[in-house]
Amino acid sequence: MQEIMQKLKDMQECYWLNPHLSNDVPSALHSKGITPEDIEDARARLNRFATLLKILFQETRATNGIIESPLRCINDFRDALNAQISGDVYIKLDSHLPISGSIKARGGIYEVLWYAEKLLLEQGRLRVDEDYAKILEHREFLGKYKIAVGSTGNLGLSIGIMSSKLGFKVEVHMSNDAKEWKKAMLKSHGCNVITYDSDYGRAVEEGRRSAESDEFCYFIDDENSKNLFLGYSVAGKRLKAQLESLDIIISDERPLYVYLPCGVGGGPGGVAYGLKSVFGANVKCFFAEPTHSPCMFLGLLSGKHDAISVSDIGLDNKTAADGLAVGRASKLVGHVMENLIDGCFSISDSNMYKFLALMAKSEDIKLEPSALAGVNGLIFSKNLGNTHKNAIHLLWATGGNMVPDSQMREYIKEGERYL
């Protein structure tokens, strides 16, 4: 542990295999206060909203109002990477999810929908057996309420866009890492954007404080929200169906290795939990974080979870991966995943940029830097315990589709410097 801790302090790329990983995945899953029924409830709720989403967002019509991303084989990238990997490499393009173009479209949008449904059911304005397109009649009522969130960018986008479409007032508290184009997009949807000259933790703290003084304001808490977590967890069963449509059956003989970019932990934690609930021990999940901001890695390694920050070991929490620029991990996710996550690894900003340019060149897939954090899972593959020739490797691409073209050209230009 001391050797790995020193590497974190020195901002060296490194990996860690979880010594507390449970050998009994079903028991570990059921000990966390989240059940398969909770995940099924979240899935059913998203299905109820499908008719409404088809009306509000034209891009969801192809999937019948279901917000889901493509799965694509990227063996050309694998070969260009020259990482000596056995097995096929796939990418889960949450970077191209409808509505907000990032993994946050899963959890963020889900919690907004959960809250809207809750308000309307309580007021007798909606029944669960009705067509949810009816909700359009109640936007004036929903407009009495405000939704607030603290964000480095992508969570704010997903919550802001969805909330404003339903009629809610929106207040997004953003850290100094947030990109200007993300702020501009939120403002174009009528959201009130408040920026702080400090990191993610302060943005969340101020958002929470603002909501506490307003009885009509609901704060979506990226650090502690079970609803966000459940929105992400629905991805497990959906991925299984996508793999089976490609005749890929995950088993002892064909395990699945998943590499998940991680900030505060809600998105990757929820996805990993959903995957473990579907595939059990046959899926190996790893959190990927920037060398400057490895908050979940640090929390799990030390066992202190949210009681330790990257600043406590001398790190500056400054990274090009704005969605991952988080100094302190989620208390909820750290405790839920401490016996379920297979391990963690870190990656430098220069390598994220390099892999970004390589992905654009080899596969014509354009991503933001944070979405490439998982690539070091392929580099560290053997160290992470992968000795299976038939293993499937999956990079979870977390964002990029909504990046302006001019910004994307700059990203690729920066990456080409390292190729």
C-alpha positions as CSV (number, residue, x, y, z in Angstrom):
1,M,0.0,0.0,0.0
2,Q,2.8,2.4,0.9
3,E,4.4,2.0,-2.5
4,I,1.1,2.8,-4.3
5,M,0.4,5.7,-2.0
6,Q,3.8,7.2,-2.9
7,K,3.1,6.8,-6.6
8,L,-0.2,8.7,-6.1
9,K,1.6,11.5,-4.2
10,D,4.2,11.6,-7.0
11,M,1.5,11.7,-9.7
12,Q,2.8,8.6,-11.3
13,E,0.5,6.4,-13.3
14,C,-0.2,3.3,-11.3
15,Y,-2.7,0.5,-10.6
16,W,-4.2,-1.2,-7.5
17,L,-6.0,-4.5,-7.2
18,N,-8.7,-4.4,-4.4
19,P,-7.7,-6.8,-1.6
20,H,-11.2,-6.4,-0.1
21,L,-13.0,-7.7,-3.2
22,S,-15.7,-10.1,-2.1
23,N,-15.6,-13.7,-3.4
24,D,-19.4,-13.8,-3.0
25,V,-20.8,-11.1,-5.3
26,P,-24.5,-11.7,-4.7
27,S,-24.0,-11.4,-0.9
28,A,-21.9,-8.3,-1.4
29,L,-24.5,-6.7,-3.6
30,H,-27.4,-7.4,-1.2
31,S,-25.4,-6.0,1.8
32,K,-25.4,-2.5,0.4
33,G,-29.0,-1.4,0.9
34,I,-29.6,-1.4,-2.9
35,T,-31.6,-4.3,-4.3
36,P,-32.3,-5.8,-7.8
37,E,-35.9,-4.5,-7.2
38,D,-34.5,-1.0,-6.9
39,I,-32.8,-1.2,-10.2
40,E,-35.9,-2.7,-11.8
41,D,-38.0,0.1,-10.4
42,A,-35.6,2.6,-12.0
43,R,-35.8,0.8,-15.4
44,A,-39.6,0.7,-15.2
45,R,-39.7,4.5,-14.5
46,L,-37.5,5.3,-17.5
47,N,-39.8,3.2,-19.6
48,R,-42.8,5.1,-18.4
49,F,-41.2,8.4,-19.5
50,A,-40.3,7.1,-22.9
51,T,-43.4,8.5,-24.7
52,L,-42.7,12.0,-23.2
53,L,-39.0,11.9,-24.1
54,K,-39.8,11.0,-27.7
55,I,-41.8,14.2,-27.9
56,L,-39.3,16.4,-26.2
57,F,-36.2,15.1,-27.8
58,Q,-36.3,14.1,-31.5
59,E,-33.0,12.2,-31.1
60,T,-34.6,9.6,-28.8
61,R,-37.2,8.5,-31.4
62,A,-34.9,5.9,-33.0
63,T,-34.7,4.2,-29.6
64,N,-38.5,4.7,-28.8
65,G,-37.7,7.2,-26.1
66,I,-35.1,5.1,-24.3
67,I,-31.9,6.9,-23.6
68,E,-29.2,4.4,-24.6
69,S,-25.8,4.5,-26.3
70,P,-24.2,2.4,-29.1
71,L,-21.7,-0.4,-28.4
72,R,-18.9,-0.6,-31.0
73,C,-15.9,-2.9,-31.6
74,I,-12.6,-0.8,-31.8
75,N,-10.0,-3.4,-32.7
76,D,-8.3,-0.9,-35.0
77,F,-7.7,1.3,-32.0
78,R,-6.5,-1.8,-30.1
79,D,-4.0,-2.5,-32.8
80,A,-2.8,1.1,-33.1
81,L,-2.3,1.2,-29.3
82,N,0.0,-1.9,-29.6
83,A,-0.8,-2.9,-26.0
84,Q,-0.4,-6.6,-26.6
85,I,-4.0,-7.3,-25.6
86,S,-5.7,-10.7,-26.1
87,G,-9.4,-10.5,-27.0
88,D,-11.7,-7.9,-28.6
89,V,-11.9,-4.3,-27.5
90,Y,-15.3,-2.5,-27.5
91,I,-16.3,1.0,-26.6
92,K,-19.6,2.0,-24.9
93,L,-20.4,5.3,-26.4
94,D,-22.1,7.1,-23.6
95,S,-20.3,10.1,-25.2
96,H,-23.1,9.9,-27.8
97,L,-26.1,9.4,-25.5
98,P,-29.1,11.4,-26.5
99,I,-30.0,14.8,-24.9
100,S,-26.7,15.6,-23.2
101,G,-23.9,13.5,-24.8
102,S,-22.4,12.0,-21.7
103,I,-22.8,9.3,-19.1
104,K,-24.6,11.9,-16.9
105,A,-27.6,11.5,-19.2
106,R,-28.2,8.2,-17.3
107,G,-28.2,9.3,-13.7
108,G,-28.8,13.1,-14.0
109,I,-31.8,12.8,-16.3
110,Y,-33.2,9.9,-14.3
111,E,-33.2,11.8,-11.0
112,V,-35.0,14.8,-12.7
113,L,-37.6,12.4,-14.0
114,W,-37.9,10.8,-10.6
115,Y,-38.5,14.1,-8.9
116,A,-41.1,15.3,-11.5
117,E,-43.0,12.1,-11.2
118,K,-42.9,12.3,-7.4
119,L,-44.4,15.9,-7.4
120,L,-47.1,15.0,-9.9
121,L,-48.1,11.8,-8.2
122,E,-48.3,13.5,-4.8
123,Q,-50.6,16.3,-6.3
124,G,-52.8,13.8,-8.1
125,R,-51.9,15.2,-11.4
126,L,-50.5,11.9,-12.8
127,R,-51.1,8.1,-12.4
128,V,-48.4,5.6,-13.2
129,D,-50.7,3.8,-15.7
130,E,-51.2,7.0,-17.8
131,D,-49.4,8.1,-20.9
132,Y,-46.6,10.3,-19.5
133,A,-46.9,12.6,-22.5
134,K,-49.6,14.2,-20.3
135,I,-46.8,15.8,-18.2
136,L,-46.5,18.5,-20.9
137,E,-49.8,19.8,-19.5
138,H,-48.2,20.4,-16.1
139,R,-45.1,22.4,-17.0
140,E,-46.6,25.5,-15.4
141,F,-47.0,23.6,-12.1
142,L,-43.5,22.2,-12.3
143,G,-42.3,25.7,-12.9
144,K,-43.0,26.6,-9.3
145,Y,-40.1,24.3,-8.3
146,K,-36.4,24.7,-8.8
147,I,-33.7,22.0,-9.3
148,A,-30.2,22.8,-8.2
149,V,-26.9,20.9,-8.7
150,G,-23.2,21.3,-8.2
151,S,-21.1,20.2,-11.2
152,T,-17.8,20.4,-13.1
153,G,-19.9,20.3,-16.4
154,N,-21.6,17.2,-17.7
155,L,-23.9,16.5,-14.8
156,G,-25.0,20.1,-14.9
157,L,-25.7,19.8,-18.6
158,S,-27.8,16.7,-18.3
159,I,-29.8,18.0,-15.4
160,G,-30.1,21.5,-16.8
161,I,-31.3,20.5,-20.2
162,M,-33.9,17.9,-18.9
163,S,-35.2,20.2,-16.1
164,S,-35.7,23.2,-18.3
165,K,-37.6,21.1,-20.9
166,L,-40.0,20.0,-18.1
167,G,-40.5,23.6,-16.9
168,F,-38.4,23.6,-13.8
169,K,-36.3,26.5,-12.8
170,V,-32.6,25.4,-12.8
171,E,-29.6,26.6,-10.8
172,V,-26.2,25.0,-11.7
173,H,-23.3,25.7,-9.4
174,M,-20.1,25.1,-11.3
175,S,-16.5,24.7,-10.4
176,N,-13.6,26.6,-11.9
177,D,-12.8,23.5,-14.0
178,A,-16.1,23.8,-16.0
179,K,-15.6,24.6,-19.7
180,E,-17.0,27.8,-21.0
181,W,-19.0,26.1,-23.8
182,K,-20.8,24.0,-21.2
183,K,-21.8,27.1,-19.3
184,A,-22.9,28.8,-22.5
185,M,-25.1,25.8,-23.4
186,L,-26.7,25.8,-20.0
187,K,-27.5,29.5,-20.3
188,S,-29.0,28.9,-23.7
189,H,-31.5,26.6,-22.1
190,G,-32.5,29.2,-19.6
191,C,-30.4,27.9,-16.6
192,N,-28.9,30.1,-14.0
193,V,-25.2,29.3,-13.9
194,I,-23.2,30.3,-10.9
195,T,-19.4,29.8,-11.2
196,Y,-17.0,29.6,-8.2
197,D,-13.2,30.3,-8.2
198,S,-12.6,27.0,-6.6
199,D,-13.1,23.2,-7.2
200,Y,-16.0,20.8,-7.4
201,G,-16.4,20.4,-3.7
202,R,-17.2,24.1,-3.2
203,A,-19.7,24.1,-6.0
204,V,-21.6,21.2,-4.4
205,E,-21.4,22.8,-1.0
206,E,-22.8,26.1,-2.2
207,G,-25.5,24.4,-4.3
208,R,-26.6,22.4,-1.2
209,R,-26.7,25.5,1.0
210,S,-28.7,27.4,-1.6
211,A,-31.3,24.6,-1.7
212,E,-31.6,24.3,2.1
213,S,-33.0,27.8,2.3
214,D,-35.7,27.3,-0.4
215,E,-38.6,24.9,0.3
216,F,-39.4,24.8,-3.5
217,C,-35.8,23.8,-4.4
218,Y,-34.6,20.2,-4.8
219,F,-30.9,19.6,-4.7
220,I,-29.5,16.7,-6.7
221,D,-26.5,15.6,-4.7
222,D,-23.8,14.0,-6.8
223,E,-21.9,13.0,-3.7
224,N,-24.7,11.1,-1.9
225,S,-27.7,10.4,-4.2
226,K,-29.1,6.9,-4.4
227,N,-31.4,8.0,-7.3
228,L,-28.4,9.1,-9.4
229,F,-26.8,5.8,-8.6
230,L,-29.8,3.8,-9.6
231,G,-30.2,5.7,-12.9
232,Y,-26.7,4.6,-13.8
233,S,-27.2,1.0,-12.7
234,V,-29.9,0.3,-15.3
235,A,-27.0,0.2,-17.8
236,G,-26.1,-3.4,-16.7
237,K,-29.1,-5.2,-18.1
238,R,-29.1,-3.1,-21.2
239,L,-25.4,-3.9,-21.9
240,K,-26.1,-7.6,-21.5
241,A,-28.7,-7.4,-24.2
242,Q,-26.4,-5.5,-26.5
243,L,-23.6,-8.0,-26.1
244,E,-26.0,-10.9,-26.7
245,S,-27.2,-9.3,-29.9
246,L,-23.6,-9.6,-31.0
247,D,-23.5,-13.3,-29.9
248,I,-21.3,-12.5,-27.0
249,I,-22.1,-14.4,-23.8
250,I,-20.2,-13.4,-20.8
251,S,-19.0,-16.4,-18.8
252,D,-16.1,-18.0,-16.9
253,E,-14.5,-18.7,-20.3
254,R,-15.3,-15.2,-21.6
255,P,-15.0,-12.6,-18.9
256,L,-15.7,-8.9,-19.3
257,Y,-13.2,-6.3,-18.3
258,V,-14.7,-2.8,-18.0
259,Y,-12.7,0.4,-17.6
260,L,-14.7,3.3,-16.1
261,P,-13.5,7.0,-15.9
262,C,-14.2,8.1,-12.4
263,G,-14.7,11.5,-10.8
264,V,-16.8,11.7,-7.6
265,G,-17.9,8.1,-8.4
266,G,-21.7,8.2,-8.9
267,G,-21.7,7.3,-12.6
268,P,-19.0,4.6,-12.7
269,G,-20.1,3.3,-9.3
270,G,-23.7,2.9,-10.5
271,V,-22.7,1.3,-13.8
272,A,-20.3,-1.1,-12.1
273,Y,-23.0,-2.1,-9.5
274,G,-25.4,-2.7,-12.4
275,L,-22.9,-4.8,-14.2
276,K,-22.0,-6.8,-11.1
277,S,-25.7,-7.5,-10.5
278,V,-26.0,-8.9,-14.1
279,F,-22.7,-10.7,-14.7
280,G,-21.5,-11.4,-11.1
281,A,-17.9,-12.4,-10.8
282,N,-17.6,-12.7,-14.6
283,V,-17.3,-8.9,-15.0
284,K,-14.2,-7.1,-13.7
285,C,-14.7,-3.4,-13.1
286,F,-12.0,-0.8,-12.7
287,F,-12.1,2.9,-11.9
288,A,-9.9,5.2,-14.0
289,E,-8.8,8.6,-12.7
290,P,-6.4,11.4,-13.6
291,T,-3.0,11.4,-11.8
292,H,-3.9,14.9,-10.4
293,S,-7.3,13.9,-9.1
294,P,-7.4,10.2,-8.0
295,C,-10.0,10.8,-5.2
296,M,-11.8,7.4,-5.4
297,F,-8.5,5.5,-5.8
298,L,-7.2,7.3,-2.7
299,G,-10.4,6.8,-0.7
300,L,-10.5,3.1,-1.4
301,L,-6.7,2.5,-1.0
302,S,-6.7,4.3,2.4
303,G,-10.1,3.0,3.5
304,K,-11.0,6.6,4.4
305,H,-13.4,7.1,1.5
306,D,-14.7,10.7,1.7
307,A,-12.7,11.5,4.8
308,I,-9.6,12.1,2.7
309,S,-9.0,14.5,-0.1
310,V,-6.3,14.5,-2.8
311,S,-5.1,17.8,-1.3
312,D,-4.3,15.9,1.8
313,I,-1.5,14.1,-0.1
314,G,-0.3,17.2,-1.8
315,L,-2.2,17.0,-5.2
316,D,-3.6,20.1,-6.9
317,N,-6.8,18.5,-8.4
318,K,-6.1,20.3,-11.7
319,T,-6.7,18.2,-14.9
320,A,-7.8,18.6,-18.5
321,A,-10.4,15.9,-17.6
322,D,-12.9,18.4,-16.2
323,G,-15.5,15.8,-15.4
324,L,-13.0,13.9,-13.3
325,A,-11.6,17.0,-11.5
326,V,-12.9,15.9,-8.1
327,G,-10.8,16.1,-4.9
328,R,-13.0,14.0,-2.5
329,A,-14.9,10.8,-3.4
330,S,-18.6,10.1,-2.8
331,K,-19.2,8.6,0.6
332,L,-22.1,6.6,-0.8
333,V,-20.2,5.1,-3.7
334,G,-17.0,4.4,-1.7
335,H,-18.9,2.3,0.9
336,V,-21.1,0.6,-1.7
337,M,-18.3,-0.4,-3.9
338,E,-15.5,-1.2,-1.4
339,N,-16.1,-5.0,-1.7
340,L,-17.3,-4.9,-5.4
341,I,-14.8,-2.9,-7.4
342,D,-11.9,-5.0,-8.8
343,G,-9.4,-2.1,-8.7
344,C,-8.3,1.3,-9.8
345,F,-5.7,2.9,-12.0
346,S,-4.5,6.4,-12.8
347,I,-3.6,8.2,-16.1
348,S,-1.7,11.4,-17.0
349,D,-3.3,14.2,-18.9
350,S,-0.8,13.8,-21.7
351,N,-1.8,10.2,-22.2
352,M,-5.5,11.1,-22.2
353,Y,-4.8,13.6,-25.0
354,K,-2.6,11.1,-26.9
355,F,-5.3,8.4,-26.8
356,L,-7.9,11.0,-27.8
357,A,-6.0,11.8,-31.0
358,L,-5.3,8.0,-31.6
359,M,-9.0,7.2,-31.2
360,A,-10.0,10.0,-33.6
361,K,-7.4,8.8,-36.1
362,S,-8.0,5.0,-35.9
363,E,-11.7,4.9,-35.4
364,D,-13.0,8.4,-36.2
365,I,-14.5,8.6,-32.7
366,K,-14.2,12.0,-31.2
367,L,-14.2,12.2,-27.4
368,E,-13.3,14.7,-24.6
369,P,-10.2,13.9,-22.6
370,S,-11.9,12.4,-19.6
371,A,-13.5,9.8,-21.8
372,L,-10.1,8.3,-22.6
373,A,-9.1,7.7,-19.0
374,G,-10.1,4.0,-19.2
375,V,-7.5,3.3,-21.9
376,N,-4.8,2.7,-19.4
377,G,-6.8,-0.4,-18.4
378,L,-5.7,-1.9,-21.7
379,I,-2.1,-0.8,-21.1
380,F,-2.2,-2.4,-17.6
381,S,-4.3,-5.3,-18.7
382,K,-1.9,-8.1,-17.6
383,N,-1.3,-6.3,-14.3
384,L,-5.0,-6.2,-13.7
385,G,-5.3,-10.0,-13.7
386,N,-6.3,-10.5,-17.3
387,T,-4.9,-13.9,-18.5
388,H,-8.0,-14.8,-20.6
389,K,-7.4,-15.0,-24.3
390,N,-11.1,-14.7,-25.0
391,A,-11.8,-11.8,-22.6
392,I,-13.9,-8.9,-23.8
393,H,-12.5,-5.4,-23.0
394,L,-14.8,-2.5,-22.7
395,L,-13.9,1.2,-22.5
396,W,-16.7,3.3,-21.2
397,A,-16.6,6.6,-23.1
398,T,-18.2,9.2,-20.8
399,G,-18.5,12.3,-22.9
400,G,-17.6,14.2,-26.1
401,N,-20.4,14.3,-28.6
402,M,-21.5,17.8,-27.7
403,V,-18.0,19.3,-27.7
404,P,-17.9,22.2,-30.2
405,D,-15.9,21.4,-33.4
406,S,-13.4,24.2,-32.7
407,Q,-12.7,22.8,-29.2
408,M,-12.4,19.2,-30.5
409,R,-9.9,20.3,-33.1
410,E,-7.8,21.8,-30.3
411,Y,-8.1,18.6,-28.3
412,I,-6.9,16.5,-31.3
413,K,-4.1,18.9,-32.0
414,E,-2.9,18.7,-28.4
415,G,-3.0,14.9,-28.6
416,E,-1.1,14.7,-31.8
417,R,1.8,16.4,-29.9
418,Y,2.2,13.2,-27.9
419,L,1.7,10.6,-30.6
